Amino acid sequence: MTNKEKVIEFYKSHYGEINGALTGFILAVCILIIGFFQTAFIAICVGIGYYIGKKISQDKDYIKNLLDRILPPGTYR
């Protein structure tokens, strides 16, 4: 077994801990460098983008349906 295979096997068995530690480290660095509120704003924007992207991948007409609910039907076409 090579070193690369050992690293991959270790990651597969501990991916939750590794991903959590990396996320925490990146969050801490962002807060120290750009501040809490800017980091919170970025996190909110990423969350909204993830949510919209997930909805679009599930339903290709999500944006059209959303605009139909917000605007009168047919105004954006």
C-alpha positions as CSV (number, residue, x, y, z in Angstrom):
1,M,0.0,0.0,0.0
2,T,1.5,3.4,-1.0
3,N,1.4,6.6,1.0
4,K,-1.3,8.0,-1.3
5,E,-3.6,5.0,-0.7
6,K,-3.0,5.3,3.1
7,V,-4.0,8.9,3.0
8,I,-7.1,8.2,1.0
9,E,-8.1,5.4,3.3
10,F,-7.5,7.6,6.4
11,Y,-9.7,10.3,4.8
12,K,-12.5,7.9,4.0
13,S,-12.6,6.6,7.6
14,H,-12.4,10.1,9.1
15,Y,-14.0,12.4,6.5
16,G,-16.4,14.0,9.0
17,E,-13.8,15.0,11.4
18,I,-11.4,16.3,8.7
19,N,-14.1,18.3,6.9
20,G,-15.3,19.8,10.2
21,A,-11.8,20.8,11.3
22,L,-11.1,22.4,7.9
23,T,-14.4,24.3,7.9
24,G,-13.7,25.5,11.5
25,F,-10.2,26.6,10.5
26,I,-11.3,28.5,7.4
27,L,-14.1,30.2,9.4
28,A,-11.7,31.2,12.1
29,V,-9.2,32.6,9.6
30,C,-12.0,34.5,7.8
31,I,-13.2,36.0,11.1
32,L,-9.7,37.1,12.1
33,I,-8.9,38.6,8.7
34,I,-12.1,40.2,7.5
35,G,-14.2,40.4,10.7
36,F,-17.3,38.7,12.1
37,F,-20.1,40.5,10.2
38,Q,-18.4,40.3,6.8
39,T,-17.8,36.6,7.4
40,A,-21.5,36.1,8.4
41,F,-22.6,38.0,5.3
42,I,-20.5,35.7,3.1
43,A,-21.9,32.6,4.9
44,I,-25.4,33.8,4.4
45,C,-24.8,34.5,0.7
46,V,-23.2,31.1,0.3
47,G,-26.2,29.5,2.0
48,I,-28.7,31.3,-0.2
49,G,-26.7,30.4,-3.3
50,Y,-26.6,26.7,-2.2
51,Y,-30.4,26.7,-1.6
52,I,-31.2,28.3,-4.9
53,G,-28.8,26.0,-6.8
54,K,-30.3,22.9,-5.1
55,K,-33.8,24.0,-6.1
56,I,-32.7,24.7,-9.7
57,S,-31.1,21.2,-9.9
58,Q,-34.3,19.6,-8.7
59,D,-36.7,21.7,-10.8
60,K,-35.5,23.3,-14.0
61,D,-38.4,25.8,-14.0
62,Y,-37.8,26.9,-10.4
63,I,-36.8,30.5,-11.4
64,K,-39.8,30.9,-13.7
65,N,-42.2,29.5,-11.0
66,L,-40.6,31.8,-8.4
67,L,-41.0,34.8,-10.7
68,D,-44.6,33.8,-11.4
69,R,-45.3,33.9,-7.7
70,I,-43.6,37.2,-7.1
71,L,-44.6,39.1,-10.3
72,P,-47.8,39.0,-12.3
73,P,-47.6,36.0,-14.6
74,G,-46.0,36.7,-18.0
75,T,-44.4,40.0,-17.1
76,Y,-40.8,38.8,-17.3
77,R,-41.1,37.0,-20.7
